[in-house]
């Protein structure tokens, strides 16, 4: 059930086309965190992972810190765009957004993706 090999990379990785296995991914680029708010932001992320993780279709949500400078990003994985939007449109999500907004120096920037090979 590994899929059909469609290419081999120059460094030896095998790229496979899997059977249809849909997944929806959002990559969120966060703005700079206000001075002194880093620990609170990370705690907010931990707490909201617990809340959002109970929603139907949720797969995972991870916070990424750049290796050299820059701002945090997050990867959110859901079974589908529909399950993501159902979670995104809840009162709990609206409240979480209100709580974190003052920690930012700017706005979040999400980009939506459908997984096509994986």
C-alpha positions as CSV (number, residue, x, y, z in Angstrom):
1,X,0.0,0.0,0.0
2,X,3.0,2.2,-0.4
3,X,2.1,3.7,-3.8
4,X,3.8,3.8,-7.1
5,X,7.3,5.1,-7.4
6,X,7.2,8.2,-9.6
7,X,10.7,9.5,-9.3
8,X,14.1,9.1,-7.5
9,X,15.9,12.2,-6.3
10,X,19.5,12.8,-6.8
11,X,20.3,12.2,-3.2
12,X,18.5,8.9,-3.1
13,X,15.0,9.7,-1.7
14,X,12.2,7.8,-3.4
15,X,9.2,10.0,-4.3
16,X,6.0,8.0,-4.3
17,X,2.5,8.7,-5.6
18,X,0.3,7.3,-2.9
19,X,-3.3,6.1,-3.3
20,X,-5.8,8.9,-2.8
21,X,-5.3,10.0,0.8
22,X,-6.7,13.4,1.3
23,X,-5.4,15.8,3.9
24,X,-5.7,19.5,4.3
25,X,-2.8,21.6,5.7
26,X,-2.5,25.2,6.8
27,X,0.9,26.8,7.3
28,X,0.5,29.9,9.5
29,X,3.3,32.5,9.6
30,X,3.1,34.4,12.8
31,X,4.1,38.0,13.1
32,X,6.8,39.0,15.7
33,X,5.8,38.3,19.3
34,X,5.6,41.3,21.5
35,X,8.6,41.7,23.9
36,X,8.2,39.6,27.0
37,X,5.3,37.6,25.6
38,X,7.2,34.5,24.2
39,X,6.4,32.2,27.1
40,X,2.8,33.3,27.2
41,X,2.5,32.6,23.4
42,X,4.0,29.1,23.7
43,X,1.6,28.4,26.6
44,X,-1.3,29.7,24.5
45,X,-0.3,27.3,21.8
46,X,-0.1,24.3,24.2
47,X,-3.6,25.1,25.6
48,X,-5.2,25.7,22.3
49,X,-3.7,22.4,21.0
50,X,-5.7,20.7,23.7
51,X,-8.9,22.5,22.7
52,X,-8.6,22.2,18.9
53,X,-7.4,18.5,19.2
54,X,-10.8,17.4,20.2
55,X,-12.5,18.6,16.9
56,X,-13.5,16.1,14.3
57,X,-11.0,15.8,11.5
58,X,-8.1,17.3,13.5
59,X,-4.8,15.5,12.8
60,X,-2.1,17.7,14.3
61,X,-0.9,21.2,15.0
62,X,2.8,22.0,15.6
63,X,4.6,25.2,16.4
64,X,7.8,25.8,14.5
65,X,10.7,28.1,15.6
66,X,13.1,29.2,12.9
67,X,16.7,27.9,13.2
68,X,18.2,31.3,12.6
69,X,16.1,34.4,13.4
70,X,12.7,35.2,12.1
71,X,9.2,34.4,13.4
72,X,7.3,31.3,14.5
73,X,5.2,29.3,12.1
74,X,2.6,26.6,12.6
75,X,1.6,23.5,10.6
76,X,-2.0,22.5,11.1
77,X,-3.2,19.2,9.6
78,X,-6.9,18.3,9.1
79,X,-8.7,15.6,7.3
80,X,-10.3,18.2,5.0
81,X,-10.8,21.9,4.4
82,X,-14.4,21.4,5.7
83,X,-13.2,19.9,9.0
84,X,-10.7,22.7,9.4
85,X,-13.3,25.4,8.7
86,X,-15.8,23.8,11.1
87,X,-13.1,24.0,13.9
88,X,-12.0,27.5,12.7
89,X,-15.6,28.9,12.9
90,X,-16.2,27.8,16.5
91,X,-16.6,30.2,19.4
92,X,-13.6,28.6,21.1
93,X,-11.4,29.5,18.1
94,X,-12.7,33.1,18.1
95,X,-11.9,33.3,21.8
96,X,-8.4,31.8,21.3
97,X,-7.8,34.4,18.6
98,X,-8.8,37.2,20.9
99,X,-6.5,36.0,23.6
100,X,-3.4,35.8,21.4
101,X,-3.9,38.9,19.3
102,X,-2.3,41.3,21.9
103,X,0.8,39.1,21.9
104,X,1.5,39.9,18.2
105,X,3.1,42.8,16.5
106,X,1.1,42.4,13.4
107,X,-1.3,39.8,11.9
108,X,-1.0,36.0,11.2
109,X,-0.7,34.9,7.6
110,X,-2.2,31.5,6.8
111,X,-1.8,29.6,3.5
112,X,-4.1,26.7,2.7
113,X,-2.9,23.5,1.0
114,X,-4.3,20.1,-0.2
115,X,-1.8,17.3,0.1
116,X,-1.3,15.8,-3.4
117,X,1.7,13.4,-2.7
118,X,2.6,12.1,0.6
